[in-house]
Amino acid sequence: MAAIGDIVVAAIFGDPIEHSKSPAMHNAAYAALGMSRTYAAFRVTAGNLAPALRAIPALGIIGVNLTVPHKQAAARLIKDLSGEARMLGAVNCVVNRRGVLRGDNTDARGLERDLRDLGCELRGRLAIVIGAGGGAASSVLACFRLGANRVVIVNRTPARAAALARRFSARGIVRAASEPRGLDALMDSALLADARLIVNATSMGLTTGRFARLDYSSTAADCLFYDLIYSGEPTEFVKPAVAAGRRAADGAGMLVNQGELAFKLFNRIAPPAGVMRAALFDALGRAQS
Ligand code: NAP
């Protein structure tokens, strides 16, 4: 067994952090690879993010994932950002490169990979993204990368949806401007009928217990419902979709994929296939889909 001083540490910072399944996923990969490394969860309050980031090189931590409420604040604190983190205005992983911190974001790539695995074909089609925060930004990017020709951003606060749409069009990465709407768009049967994918990138259903009114019956038979929220049970967004006979998935696959990408950035070695997924589903107490 390695002595404590020999153990290389990676970590996640968030508040709250008790619920995080990232330690289970990363530590399962270390065990499978026989590496004497460990991945720890630290409760870091919003006010302590700056000193916690400064401590990464001081403590020799190889890399850190960031979760709520730190992703956007870190993009303002870290100077060296990947193009994707800069574009999204959010950092979900910080890599310690010989004492210099680099901020990256693996959320959009994680979702893109999961949507491909689910066989979601968006070329020339419409996607609807509900939400206007960091998860929504990653979702819009993933949709355009999958070839969507139109993304409608729907949010409780339409001004935030408009700001997110502007962020994408200003950076010229979208082929067609994304459109901002309020939550009433979820009852617009003509809009819903055109959508091939509807993503929930809000915390609705998690904190409120209920999801907004959405006319599931107007959606096309091939419409995929994807909830960034994941849990041991079907989510409030997914349940009515399944009842209406539509395909649906939650964000567990996205979490696994972004975690696998972060593992490779931190350790310069890919995790063995399937290990992080199995650890997550085990931690969630559910069978692998
Ligand atoms: P965020 O930046 O805080 O954004 C929250 C969004 O939820 C905003 O659009 C907000 O609308 C909306 N919202 C919150 N409460 C609402 C309510 N009661 N009614 C209607 N809208 C409400 O959060 P985020 O980082 O984007 O994360 C969003 C969700 O995605 C979270 O549940 C997070 O856990 C999940 N997520 C999952 C993964 C994964 O790997 N599976 C990755 C990233 C995020 P307003 O703008 O009107 O406030």
Residues whose N, C-alpha, C, O or C-beta is under 5 A from the ligand:
A	BS01	NAP	G131 A132 G133 G134 G135 A136 N155 R156 T157 R160 A201 T202 S203 M204 T208 L228 I229 G251 A252 M254 L255
